[in-house]
Amino acid sequence: NEMMGSELHLHMLTPKNETLVLRLPTMDITDAQLSLLSAGNTLYVSFPGKVAHLFDPNTEENLLFP
C-alpha cells in the first residue's frame, strides 16, 4: 500500500497473476479496515462500473472510451 494524501493506492495481483492498482479514498476507511490491508491477505473488491478505467496494456488506450 502507498498513502497518497486523500487516497490509498493498493498494488495487488489478481488470481491470474496480473497487476492491479486500486485507488481507495481514505476518508471512509476505518482503522480496523486498514489493518486488514497487508501483504498476502486476500481482498475481494467491487465497485460501480462508472468509476472503472480500463486500459489496453500495449497501446495504453482507454478500452471503454476509445
CHARMM-style PDB file with segment names, atoms N, HN, CA, C and O in Angstrom:
ATOM      1  N   ASN     1       0.845  -1.175   0.000  1.00  0.00      PROA
ATOM      2  CA  ASN     1       0.000   0.000   0.000  1.00  0.00      PROA
ATOM      3  C   ASN     1       0.886   1.232   0.000  1.00  0.00      PROA
ATOM      4  O   ASN     1       2.034   1.211   0.445  1.00  0.00      PROA
ATOM      5  N   GLU     2       0.312   2.296  -0.513  1.00  0.00      PROA
ATOM      6  HN  GLU     2      -0.621   2.313  -0.875  1.00  0.00      PROA
ATOM      7  CA  GLU     2       1.047   3.531  -0.671  1.00  0.00      PROA
ATOM      8  C   GLU     2       0.066   4.667  -0.375  1.00  0.00      PROA
ATOM      9  O   GLU     2      -0.894   4.869  -1.118  1.00  0.00      PROA
ATOM     10  N   MET     3       0.309   5.408   0.713  1.00  0.00      PROA
ATOM     11  HN  MET     3       1.089   5.243   1.317  1.00  0.00      PROA
ATOM     12  CA  MET     3      -0.557   6.530   1.058  1.00  0.00      PROA
ATOM     13  C   MET     3      -0.258   7.693   0.121  1.00  0.00      PROA
ATOM     14  O   MET     3       0.896   8.088  -0.043  1.00  0.00      PROA
ATOM     15  N   MET     4      -1.302   8.235  -0.490  1.00  0.00      PROA
ATOM     16  HN  MET     4      -2.240   7.914  -0.357  1.00  0.00      PROA
ATOM     17  CA  MET     4      -1.161   9.344  -1.428  1.00  0.00      PROA
ATOM     18  C   MET     4      -2.099  10.474  -1.006  1.00  0.00      PROA
ATOM     19  O   MET     4      -2.969  10.877  -1.778  1.00  0.00      PROA
ATOM     20  N   GLY     5      -1.930  10.986   0.207  1.00  0.00      PROA
ATOM     21  HN  GLY     5      -1.223  10.660   0.834  1.00  0.00      PROA
ATOM     22  CA  GLY     5      -2.789  12.053   0.686  1.00  0.00      PROA
ATOM     23  C   GLY     5      -4.165  11.536   1.012  1.00  0.00      PROA
ATOM     24  O   GLY     5      -4.340  10.809   1.989  1.00  0.00      PROA
ATOM     25  N   SER     6      -5.158  11.902   0.201  1.00  0.00      PROA
ATOM     26  HN  SER     6      -5.017  12.492  -0.593  1.00  0.00      PROA
ATOM     27  CA  SER     6      -6.536  11.506   0.465  1.00  0.00      PROA
ATOM     28  C   SER     6      -6.880  10.155  -0.144  1.00  0.00      PROA
ATOM     29  O   SER     6      -8.033   9.728  -0.084  1.00  0.00      PROA
ATOM     30  N   GLU     7      -5.895   9.476  -0.730  1.00  0.00      PROA
ATOM     31  HN  GLU     7      -4.959   9.823  -0.779  1.00  0.00      PROA
ATOM     32  CA  GLU     7      -6.129   8.162  -1.330  1.00  0.00      PROA
ATOM     33  C   GLU     7      -5.086   7.165  -0.856  1.00  0.00      PROA
ATOM     34  O   GLU     7      -3.972   7.523  -0.476  1.00  0.00      PROA
ATOM     35  N   LEU     8      -5.481   5.923  -0.893  1.00  0.00      PROA
ATOM     36  HN  LEU     8      -6.386   5.632  -1.202  1.00  0.00      PROA
ATOM     37  CA  LEU     8      -4.575   4.813  -0.629  1.00  0.00      PROA
ATOM     38  C   LEU     8      -4.477   4.020  -1.924  1.00  0.00      PROA
ATOM     39  O   LEU     8      -5.493   3.587  -2.469  1.00  0.00      PROA
ATOM     40  N   HSD     9      -3.257   3.829  -2.417  1.00  0.00      PROA
ATOM     41  HN  HSD     9      -2.432   4.181  -1.974  1.00  0.00      PROA
ATOM     42  CA  HSD     9      -3.048   3.041  -3.633  1.00  0.00      PROA
ATOM     43  C   HSD     9      -2.617   1.645  -3.225  1.00  0.00      PROA
ATOM     44  O   HSD     9      -1.573   1.469  -2.598  1.00  0.00      PROA
ATOM     45  N   LEU    10      -3.425   0.647  -3.582  1.00  0.00      PROA
ATOM     46  HN  LEU    10      -4.273   0.790  -4.091  1.00  0.00      PROA
ATOM     47  CA  LEU    10      -3.104  -0.746  -3.284  1.00  0.00      PROA
ATOM     48  C   LEU    10      -2.583  -1.407  -4.554  1.00  0.00      PROA
ATOM     49  O   LEU    10      -3.279  -1.449  -5.568  1.00  0.00      PROA
ATOM     50  N   HSD    11      -1.377  -1.913  -4.498  1.00  0.00      PROA
ATOM     51  HN  HSD    11      -0.812  -1.878  -3.674  1.00  0.00      PROA
ATOM     52  CA  HSD    11      -0.776  -2.628  -5.622  1.00  0.00      PROA
ATOM     53  C   HSD    11      -1.014  -4.109  -5.363  1.00  0.00      PROA
ATOM     54  O   HSD    11      -0.489  -4.667  -4.399  1.00  0.00      PROA
ATOM     55  N   MET    12      -1.811  -4.749  -6.228  1.00  0.00      PROA
ATOM     56  HN  MET    12      -2.237  -4.296  -7.011  1.00  0.00      PROA
ATOM     57  CA  MET    12      -2.281  -6.104  -5.968  1.00  0.00      PROA
ATOM     58  C   MET    12      -2.036  -7.004  -7.178  1.00  0.00      PROA
ATOM     59  O   MET    12      -1.759  -6.524  -8.277  1.00  0.00      PROA
ATOM     60  N   LEU    13      -2.140  -8.313  -6.959  1.00  0.00      PROA
ATOM     61  HN  LEU    13      -2.364  -8.703  -6.066  1.00  0.00      PROA
ATOM     62  CA  LEU    13      -2.112  -9.302  -8.032  1.00  0.00      PROA
ATOM     63  C   LEU    13      -3.455 -10.009  -8.068  1.00  0.00      PROA
ATOM     64  O   LEU    13      -4.016 -10.352  -7.028  1.00  0.00      PROA
ATOM     65  N   THR    14      -3.968 -10.226  -9.282  1.00  0.00      PROA
ATOM     66  HN  THR    14      -3.512  -9.947 -10.127  1.00  0.00      PROA
ATOM     67  CA  THR    14      -5.217 -10.963  -9.458  1.00  0.00      PROA
ATOM     68  C   THR    14      -4.917 -12.456  -9.368  1.00  0.00      PROA
ATOM     69  O   THR    14      -3.750 -12.849  -9.354  1.00  0.00      PROA
ATOM     70  N   PRO    15      -5.953 -13.292  -9.307  1.00  0.00      PROA
ATOM     71  CA  PRO    15      -5.722 -14.749  -9.307  1.00  0.00      PROA
ATOM     72  C   PRO    15      -4.942 -15.233 -10.536  1.00  0.00      PROA
ATOM     73  O   PRO    15      -4.318 -16.293 -10.491  1.00  0.00      PROA
ATOM     74  N   LYS    16      -4.975 -14.465 -11.632  1.00  0.00      PROA
ATOM     75  HN  LYS    16      -5.482 -13.603 -11.669  1.00  0.00      PROA
ATOM     76  CA  LYS    16      -4.219 -14.825 -12.837  1.00  0.00      PROA
ATOM     77  C   LYS    16      -2.836 -14.171 -12.843  1.00  0.00      PROA
ATOM     78  O   LYS    16      -2.157 -14.145 -13.869  1.00  0.00      PROA
ATOM     79  N   ASN    17      -2.427 -13.644 -11.690  1.00  0.00      PROA
ATOM     80  HN  ASN    17      -2.978 -13.665 -10.856  1.00  0.00      PROA
ATOM     81  CA  ASN    17      -1.113 -13.020 -11.518  1.00  0.00      PROA
ATOM     82  C   ASN    17      -0.939 -11.752 -12.348  1.00  0.00      PROA
ATOM     83  O   ASN    17       0.171 -11.436 -12.777  1.00  0.00      PROA
ATOM     84  N   GLU    18      -2.032 -11.028 -12.574  1.00  0.00      PROA
ATOM     85  HN  GLU    18      -2.933 -11.284 -12.225  1.00  0.00      PROA
ATOM     86  CA  GLU    18      -1.991  -9.755 -13.288  1.00  0.00      PROA
ATOM     87  C   GLU    18      -1.952  -8.629 -12.265  1.00  0.00      PROA
ATOM     88  O   GLU    18      -2.534  -8.742 -11.187  1.00  0.00      PROA
ATOM     89  N   THR    19      -1.276  -7.560 -12.600  1.00  0.00      PROA
ATOM     90  HN  THR    19      -0.804  -7.468 -13.476  1.00  0.00      PROA
ATOM     91  CA  THR    19      -1.148  -6.416 -11.697  1.00  0.00      PROA
ATOM     92  C   THR    19      -2.421  -5.581 -11.709  1.00  0.00      PROA
ATOM     93  O   THR    19      -3.019  -5.348 -12.760  1.00  0.00      PROA
ATOM     94  N   LEU    20      -2.822  -5.139 -10.533  1.00  0.00      PROA
ATOM     95  HN  LEU    20      -2.337  -5.328  -9.679  1.00  0.00      PROA
ATOM     96  CA  LEU    20      -3.994  -4.287 -10.366  1.00  0.00      PROA
ATOM     97  C   LEU    20      -3.640  -3.221  -9.344  1.00  0.00      PROA
ATOM     98  O   LEU    20      -3.129  -3.533  -8.268  1.00  0.00      PROA
ATOM     99  N   VAL    21      -3.911  -1.960  -9.675  1.00  0.00      PROA
ATOM    100  HN  VAL    21      -4.326  -1.707 -10.549  1.00  0.00      PROA
ATOM    101  CA  VAL    21      -3.731  -0.872  -8.718  1.00  0.00      PROA
ATOM    102  C   VAL    21      -5.107  -0.345  -8.371  1.00  0.00      PROA
ATOM    103  O   VAL    21      -5.849   0.114  -9.239  1.00  0.00      PROA
ATOM    104  N   LEU    22      -5.436  -0.416  -7.103  1.00  0.00      PROA
ATOM    105  HN  LEU    22      -4.833  -0.789  -6.398  1.00  0.00      PROA
ATOM    106  CA  LEU    22      -6.735   0.021  -6.612  1.00  0.00      PROA
ATOM    107  C   LEU    22      -6.541   1.315  -5.841  1.00  0.00      PROA
ATOM    108  O   LEU    22      -5.740   1.368  -4.908  1.00  0.00      PROA
ATOM    109  N   ARG    23      -7.273   2.366  -6.225  1.00  0.00      PROA
ATOM    110  HN  ARG    23      -7.924   2.323  -6.982  1.00  0.00      PROA
ATOM    111  CA  ARG    23      -7.196   3.649  -5.530  1.00  0.00      PROA
ATOM    112  C   ARG    23      -8.416   3.782  -4.619  1.00  0.00      PROA
ATOM    113  O   ARG    23      -9.553   3.795  -5.089  1.00  0.00      PROA
ATOM    114  N   LEU    24      -8.168   3.879  -3.319  1.00  0.00      PROA
ATOM    115  HN  LEU    24      -7.244   3.869  -2.937  1.00  0.00      PROA
ATOM    116  CA  LEU    24      -9.250   3.987  -2.336  1.00  0.00      PROA
ATOM    117  C   LEU    24      -9.225   5.340  -1.646  1.00  0.00      PROA
ATOM    118  O   LEU    24      -8.172   5.767  -1.172  1.00  0.00      PROA
ATOM    119  N   PRO    25     -10.369   6.030  -1.577  1.00  0.00      PROA
ATOM    120  CA  PRO    25     -10.416   7.248  -0.780  1.00  0.00      PROA
ATOM    121  C   PRO    25     -10.229   6.881   0.694  1.00  0.00      PROA
ATOM    122  O   PRO    25     -10.826   5.916   1.171  1.00  0.00      PROA
ATOM    123  N   THR    26      -9.416   7.632   1.408  1.00  0.00      PROA
ATOM    124  HN  THR    26      -8.930   8.416   1.021  1.00  0.00      PROA
ATOM    125  CA  THR    26      -9.110   7.291   2.797  1.00  0.00      PROA
ATOM    126  C   THR    26     -10.114   7.846   3.798  1.00  0.00      PROA
ATOM    127  O   THR    26     -10.087   7.460   4.966  1.00  0.00      PROA
ATOM    128  N   MET    27     -10.988   8.729   3.375  1.00  0.00      PROA
ATOM    129  HN  MET    27     -11.010   9.043   2.426  1.00  0.00      PROA
ATOM    130  CA  MET    27     -11.911   9.370   4.314  1.00  0.00      PROA
ATOM    131  C   MET    27     -12.835   8.383   5.014  1.00  0.00      PROA
ATOM    132  O   MET    27     -13.191   8.585   6.175  1.00  0.00      PROA
ATOM    133  N   ASP    28     -13.226   7.316   4.319  1.00  0.00      PROA
ATOM    134  HN  ASP    28     -12.937   7.152   3.376  1.00  0.00      PROA
ATOM    135  CA  ASP    28     -14.205   6.377   4.869  1.00  0.00      PROA
ATOM    136  C   ASP    28     -13.595   5.072   5.360  1.00  0.00      PROA
ATOM    137  O   ASP    28     -14.331   4.172   5.765  1.00  0.00      PROA
ATOM    138  N   ILE    29     -12.274   4.942   5.337  1.00  0.00      PROA
ATOM    139  HN  ILE    29     -11.675   5.672   5.008  1.00  0.00      PROA
ATOM    140  CA  ILE    29     -11.632   3.700   5.761  1.00  0.00      PROA
ATOM    141  C   ILE    29     -11.371   3.757   7.267  1.00  0.00      PROA
ATOM    142  O   ILE    29     -10.759   4.702   7.767  1.00  0.00      PROA
ATOM    143  N   THR    30     -11.837   2.746   7.972  1.00  0.00      PROA
ATOM    144  HN  THR    30     -12.334   1.979   7.566  1.00  0.00      PROA
ATOM    145  CA  THR    30     -11.627   2.690   9.416  1.00  0.00      PROA
ATOM    146  C   THR    30     -10.253   2.084   9.716  1.00  0.00      PROA
ATOM    147  O   THR    30      -9.645   1.451   8.853  1.00  0.00      PROA
ATOM    148  N   ASP    31      -9.774   2.282  10.940  1.00  0.00      PROA
ATOM    149  HN  ASP    31     -10.268   2.797  11.641  1.00  0.00      PROA
ATOM    150  CA  ASP    31      -8.507   1.682  11.354  1.00  0.00      PROA
ATOM    151  C   ASP    31      -8.571   0.157  11.262  1.00  0.00      PROA
ATOM    152  O   ASP    31      -7.583  -0.484  10.902  1.00  0.00      PROA
ATOM    153  N   ALA    32      -9.730  -0.427  11.586  1.00  0.00      PROA
ATOM    154  HN  ALA    32     -10.532   0.093  11.878  1.00  0.00      PROA
ATOM    155  CA  ALA    32      -9.890  -1.880  11.500  1.00  0.00      PROA
ATOM    156  C   ALA    32      -9.755  -2.347  10.050  1.00  0.00      PROA
ATOM    157  O   ALA    32      -9.136  -3.378   9.788  1.00  0.00      PROA
ATOM    158  N   GLN    33     -10.325  -1.601   9.114  1.00  0.00      PROA
ATOM    159  HN  GLN    33     -10.828  -0.763   9.327  1.00  0.00      PROA
ATOM    160  CA  GLN    33     -10.210  -1.958   7.704  1.00  0.00      PROA
ATOM    161  C   GLN    33      -8.770  -1.803   7.227  1.00  0.00      PROA
ATOM    162  O   GLN    33      -8.264  -2.650   6.491  1.00  0.00      PROA
ATOM    163  N   LEU    34      -8.117  -0.738   7.638  1.00  0.00      PROA
ATOM    164  HN  LEU    34      -8.528  -0.050   8.236  1.00  0.00      PROA
ATOM    165  CA  LEU    34      -6.720  -0.529   7.258  1.00  0.00      PROA
ATOM    166  C   LEU    34      -5.828  -1.663   7.742  1.00  0.00      PROA
ATOM    167  O   LEU    34      -4.883  -2.050   7.055  1.00  0.00      PROA
ATOM    168  N   SER    35      -6.125  -2.191   8.916  1.00  0.00      PROA
ATOM    169  HN  SER    35      -6.892  -1.876   9.473  1.00  0.00      PROA
ATOM    170  CA  SER    35      -5.290  -3.261   9.474  1.00  0.00      PROA
ATOM    171  C   SER    35      -5.376  -4.547   8.649  1.00  0.00      PROA
ATOM    172  O   SER    35      -4.483  -5.390   8.730  1.00  0.00      PROA
ATOM    173  N   LEU    36      -6.439  -4.704   7.860  1.00  0.00      PROA
ATOM    174  HN  LEU    36      -7.164  -4.019   7.795  1.00  0.00      PROA
ATOM    175  CA  LEU    36      -6.599  -5.894   7.012  1.00  0.00      PROA
ATOM    176  C   LEU    36      -5.835  -5.786   5.699  1.00  0.00      PROA
ATOM    177  O   LEU    36      -5.676  -6.778   4.988  1.00  0.00      PROA
ATOM    178  N   LEU    37      -5.362  -4.587   5.376  1.00  0.00      PROA
ATOM    179  HN  LEU    37      -5.491  -3.781   5.954  1.00  0.00      PROA
ATOM    180  CA  LEU    37      -4.705  -4.353   4.100  1.00  0.00      PROA
ATOM    181  C   LEU    37      -3.203  -4.558   4.234  1.00  0.00      PROA
ATOM    182  O   LEU    37      -2.434  -3.598   4.277  1.00  0.00      PROA
ATOM    183  N   SER    38      -2.803  -5.802   4.298  1.00  0.00      PROA
ATOM    184  HN  SER    38      -3.428  -6.582   4.263  1.00  0.00      PROA
ATOM    185  CA  SER    38      -1.379  -6.111   4.385  1.00  0.00      PROA
ATOM    186  C   SER    38      -1.017  -7.195   3.377  1.00  0.00      PROA
ATOM    187  O   SER    38      -1.878  -7.946   2.918  1.00  0.00      PROA
ATOM    188  N   ALA    39       0.254  -7.267   3.042  1.00  0.00      PROA
ATOM    189  HN  ALA    39       0.954  -6.657   3.414  1.00  0.00      PROA
ATOM    190  CA  ALA    39       0.742  -8.202   2.028  1.00  0.00      PROA
ATOM    191  C   ALA    39       0.325  -9.634   2.355  1.00  0.00      PROA
ATOM    192  O   ALA    39       0.428 -10.090   3.494  1.00  0.00      PROA
ATOM    193  N   GLY    40      -0.143 -10.321   1.329  1.00  0.00      PROA
ATOM    194  HN  GLY    40      -0.226  -9.951   0.404  1.00  0.00      PROA
ATOM    195  CA  GLY    40      -0.516 -11.722   1.479  1.00  0.00      PROA
ATOM    196  C   GLY    40      -1.979 -11.958   1.793  1.00  0.00      PROA
ATOM    197  O   GLY    40      -2.463 -13.080   1.642  1.00  0.00      PROA
ATOM    198  N   ASN    41      -2.700 -10.929   2.228  1.00  0.00      PROA
ATOM    199  HN  ASN    41      -2.307 -10.018   2.350  1.00  0.00      PROA
ATOM    200  CA  ASN    41      -4.127 -11.094   2.520  1.00  0.00      PROA
ATOM    201  C   ASN    41      -4.934 -11.129   1.219  1.00  0.00      PROA
ATOM    202  O   ASN    41      -4.582 -10.463   0.246  1.00  0.00      PROA
ATOM    203  N   THR    42      -6.015 -11.909   1.212  1.00  0.00      PROA
ATOM    204  HN  THR    42      -6.300 -12.450   2.003  1.00  0.00      PROA
ATOM    205  CA  THR    42      -6.935 -11.934   0.079  1.00  0.00      PROA
ATOM    206  C   THR    42      -7.919 -10.790   0.243  1.00  0.00      PROA
ATOM    207  O   THR    42      -8.454 -10.563   1.329  1.00  0.00      PROA
ATOM    208  N   LEU    43      -8.149 -10.075  -0.843  1.00  0.00      PROA
ATOM    209  HN  LEU    43      -7.715 -10.259  -1.725  1.00  0.00      PROA
ATOM    210  CA  LEU    43      -9.047  -8.928  -0.823  1.00  0.00      PROA
ATOM    211  C   LEU    43     -10.049  -9.088  -1.959  1.00  0.00      PROA
ATOM    212  O   LEU    43      -9.664  -9.296  -3.109  1.00  0.00      PROA
ATOM    213  N   TYR    44     -11.319  -8.993  -1.637  1.00  0.00      PROA
ATOM    214  HN  TYR    44     -11.632  -8.824  -0.702  1.00  0.00      PROA
ATOM    215  CA  TYR    44     -12.379  -9.047  -2.640  1.00  0.00      PROA
ATOM    216  C   TYR    44     -12.867  -7.628  -2.855  1.00  0.00      PROA
ATOM    217  O   TYR    44     -13.199  -6.934  -1.893  1.00  0.00      PROA
ATOM    218  N   VAL    45     -12.915  -7.186  -4.107  1.00  0.00      PROA
ATOM    219  HN  VAL    45     -12.645  -7.749  -4.888  1.00  0.00      PROA
ATOM    220  CA  VAL    45     -13.309  -5.814  -4.402  1.00  0.00      PROA
ATOM    221  C   VAL    45     -14.507  -5.789  -5.335  1.00  0.00      PROA
ATOM    222  O   VAL    45     -14.697  -6.682  -6.161  1.00  0.00      PROA
ATOM    223  N   SER    46     -15.295  -4.764  -5.185  1.00  0.00      PROA
ATOM    224  HN  SER    46     -15.140  -4.039  -4.514  1.00  0.00      PROA
ATOM    225  CA  SER    46     -16.384  -4.471  -6.118  1.00  0.00      PROA
ATOM    226  C   SER    46     -16.492  -2.961  -6.209  1.00  0.00      PROA
ATOM    227  O   SER    46     -16.065  -2.239  -5.308  1.00  0.00      PROA
ATOM    228  N   PHE    47     -17.057  -2.497  -7.291  1.00  0.00      PROA
ATOM    229  HN  PHE    47     -17.404  -3.083  -8.023  1.00  0.00      PROA
ATOM    230  CA  PHE    47     -17.179  -1.057  -7.496  1.00  0.00      PROA
ATOM    231  C   PHE    47     -18.210  -0.801  -8.580  1.00  0.00      PROA
ATOM    232  O   PHE    47     -18.486  -1.677  -9.400  1.00  0.00      PROA
ATOM    233  N   PRO    48     -18.784   0.405  -8.586  1.00  0.00      PROA
ATOM    234  CA  PRO    48     -19.718   0.748  -9.662  1.00  0.00      PROA
ATOM    235  C   PRO    48     -18.954   0.828 -10.982  1.00  0.00      PROA
ATOM    236  O   PRO    48     -17.858   1.387 -11.029  1.00  0.00      PROA
ATOM    237  N   GLY    49     -19.512   0.285 -12.034  1.00  0.00      PROA
ATOM    238  HN  GLY    49     -20.403  -0.168 -11.996  1.00  0.00      PROA
ATOM    239  CA  GLY    49     -18.862   0.284 -13.333  1.00  0.00      PROA
ATOM    240  C   GLY    49     -18.495   1.661 -13.841  1.00  0.00      PROA
ATOM    241  O   GLY    49     -17.529   1.804 -14.591  1.00  0.00      PROA
ATOM    242  N   LYS    50     -19.247   2.677 -13.449  1.00  0.00      PROA
ATOM    243  HN  LYS    50     -20.031   2.561 -12.840  1.00  0.00      PROA
ATOM    244  CA  LYS    50     -18.974   4.018 -13.970  1.00  0.00      PROA
ATOM    245  C   LYS    50     -17.669   4.609 -13.425  1.00  0.00      PROA
ATOM    246  O   LYS    50     -17.212   5.638 -13.922  1.00  0.00      PROA
ATOM    247  N   VAL    51     -17.071   3.986 -12.425  1.00  0.00      PROA
ATOM    248  HN  VAL    51     -17.442   3.150 -12.021  1.00  0.00      PROA
ATOM    249  CA  VAL    51     -15.812   4.510 -11.889  1.00  0.00      PROA
ATOM    250  C   VAL    51     -14.600   3.727 -12.381  1.00  0.00      PROA
ATOM    251  O   VAL    51     -13.473   4.010 -11.975  1.00  0.00      PROA
ATOM    252  N   ALA    52     -14.822   2.739 -13.257  1.00  0.00      PROA
ATOM    253  HN  ALA    52     -15.737   2.509 -13.588  1.00  0.00      PROA
ATOM    254  CA  ALA    52     -13.722   1.920 -13.761  1.00  0.00      PROA
ATOM    255  C   ALA    52     -13.039   2.605 -14.942  1.00  0.00      PROA
ATOM    256  O   ALA    52     -13.696   3.201 -15.796  1.00  0.00      PROA
ATOM    257  N   HSD    53     -11.720   2.511 -14.976  1.00  0.00      PROA
ATOM    258  HN  HSD    53     -11.187   2.027 -14.282  1.00  0.00      PROA
ATOM    259  CA  HSD    53     -10.925   2.987 -16.100  1.00  0.00      PROA
ATOM    260  C   HSD    53     -10.078   1.802 -16.547  1.00  0.00      PROA
ATOM    261  O   HSD    53      -9.155   1.394 -15.842  1.00  0.00      PROA
ATOM    262  N   LEU    54     -10.389   1.252 -17.716  1.00  0.00      PROA
ATOM    263  HN  LEU    54     -11.139   1.584 -18.289  1.00  0.00      PROA
ATOM    264  CA  LEU    54      -9.700   0.071 -18.227  1.00  0.00      PROA
ATOM    265  C   LEU    54      -8.877   0.453 -19.445  1.00  0.00      PROA
ATOM    266  O   LEU    54      -9.374   1.097 -20.369  1.00  0.00      PROA
ATOM    267  N   PHE    55      -7.584   0.040 -19.434  1.00  0.00      PROA
ATOM    268  HN  PHE    55      -7.181  -0.483 -18.683  1.00  0.00      PROA
ATOM    269  CA  PHE    55      -6.679   0.412 -20.500  1.00  0.00      PROA
ATOM    270  C   PHE    55      -6.038  -0.819 -21.120  1.00  0.00      PROA
ATOM    271  O   PHE    55      -5.779  -1.810 -20.438  1.00  0.00      PROA
ATOM    272  N   ASP    56      -5.786  -0.745 -22.424  1.00  0.00      PROA
ATOM    273  HN  ASP    56      -5.997   0.060 -22.978  1.00  0.00      PROA
ATOM    274  CA  ASP    56      -5.055  -1.786 -23.130  1.00  0.00      PROA
ATOM    275  C   ASP    56      -3.588  -1.686 -22.700  1.00  0.00      PROA
ATOM    276  O   ASP    56      -2.999  -0.609 -22.797  1.00  0.00      PROA
ATOM    277  N   PRO    57      -2.982  -2.785 -22.225  1.00  0.00      PROA
ATOM    278  CA  PRO    57      -1.602  -2.707 -21.740  1.00  0.00      PROA
ATOM    279  C   PRO    57      -0.586  -2.423 -22.849  1.00  0.00      PROA
ATOM    280  O   PRO    57       0.505  -1.927 -22.567  1.00  0.00      PROA
ATOM    281  N   ASN    58      -0.924  -2.727 -24.095  1.00  0.00      PROA
ATOM    282  HN  ASN    58      -1.810  -3.130 -24.324  1.00  0.00      PROA
ATOM    283  CA  ASN    58       0.018  -2.498 -25.200  1.00  0.00      PROA
ATOM    284  C   ASN    58      -0.067  -1.084 -25.767  1.00  0.00      PROA
ATOM    285  O   ASN    58       0.954  -0.443 -26.015  1.00  0.00      PROA
ATOM    286  N   THR    59      -1.288  -0.608 -25.968  1.00  0.00      PROA
ATOM    287  HN  THR    59      -2.118  -1.130 -25.766  1.00  0.00      PROA
ATOM    288  CA  THR    59      -1.464   0.718 -26.584  1.00  0.00      PROA
ATOM    289  C   THR    59      -1.706   1.809 -25.540  1.00  0.00      PROA
ATOM    290  O   THR    59      -1.572   2.996 -25.837  1.00  0.00      PROA
ATOM    291  N   GLU    60      -2.063   1.405 -24.317  1.00  0.00      PROA
ATOM    292  HN  GLU    60      -2.172   0.441 -24.076  1.00  0.00      PROA
ATOM    293  CA  GLU    60      -2.426   2.326 -23.231  1.00  0.00      PROA
ATOM    294  C   GLU    60      -3.681   3.141 -23.555  1.00  0.00      PROA
ATOM    295  O   GLU    60      -3.932   4.170 -22.927  1.00  0.00      PROA
ATOM    296  N   GLU    61      -4.471   2.682 -24.539  1.00  0.00      PROA
ATOM    297  HN  GLU    61      -4.266   1.847 -25.049  1.00  0.00      PROA
ATOM    298  CA  GLU    61      -5.721   3.350 -24.877  1.00  0.00      PROA
ATOM    299  C   GLU    61      -6.826   2.901 -23.950  1.00  0.00      PROA
ATOM    300  O   GLU    61      -6.852   1.749 -23.518  1.00  0.00      PROA
ATOM    301  N   ASN    62      -7.737   3.805 -23.641  1.00  0.00      PROA
ATOM    302  HN  ASN    62      -7.716   4.741 -23.992  1.00  0.00      PROA
ATOM    303  CA  ASN    62      -8.898   3.521 -22.829  1.00  0.00      PROA
ATOM    304  C   ASN    62      -9.790   2.530 -23.572  1.00  0.00      PROA
ATOM    305  O   ASN    62     -10.156   2.779 -24.720  1.00  0.00      PROA
ATOM    306  N   LEU    63     -10.147   1.406 -22.934  1.00  0.00      PROA
ATOM    307  HN  LEU    63      -9.850   1.204 -22.001  1.00  0.00      PROA
ATOM    308  CA  LEU    63     -10.965   0.388 -23.575  1.00  0.00      PROA
ATOM    309  C   LEU    63     -12.446   0.728 -23.580  1.00  0.00      PROA
ATOM    310  O   LEU    63     -13.197   0.223 -24.415  1.00  0.00      PROA
ATOM    311  N   LEU    64     -12.870   1.579 -22.656  1.00  0.00      PROA
ATOM    312  HN  LEU    64     -12.260   1.989 -21.978  1.00  0.00      PROA
ATOM    313  CA  LEU    64     -14.288   1.922 -22.565  1.00  0.00      PROA
ATOM    314  C   LEU    64     -14.654   3.103 -23.435  1.00  0.00      PROA
ATOM    315  O   LEU    64     -15.753   3.151 -23.986  1.00  0.00      PROA
ATOM    316  N   PHE    65     -13.749   4.055 -23.565  1.00  0.00      PROA
ATOM    317  HN  PHE    65     -12.856   4.015 -23.117  1.00  0.00      PROA
ATOM    318  CA  PHE    65     -13.999   5.271 -24.342  1.00  0.00      PROA
ATOM    319  C   PHE    65     -12.831   5.523 -25.278  1.00  0.00      PROA
ATOM    320  O   PHE    65     -12.006   6.402 -25.026  1.00  0.00      PROA
ATOM    321  N   PRO    66     -12.755   4.746 -26.370  1.00  0.00      PROA
ATOM    322  CA  PRO    66     -11.616   4.902 -27.296  1.00  0.00      PROA
ATOM    323  C   PRO    66     -11.610   6.226 -28.023  1.00  0.00      PROA
ATOM    324  OT1 PRO    66     -10.714   6.484 -28.826  1.00  0.00      PROA
TER     325      PRO     66
END
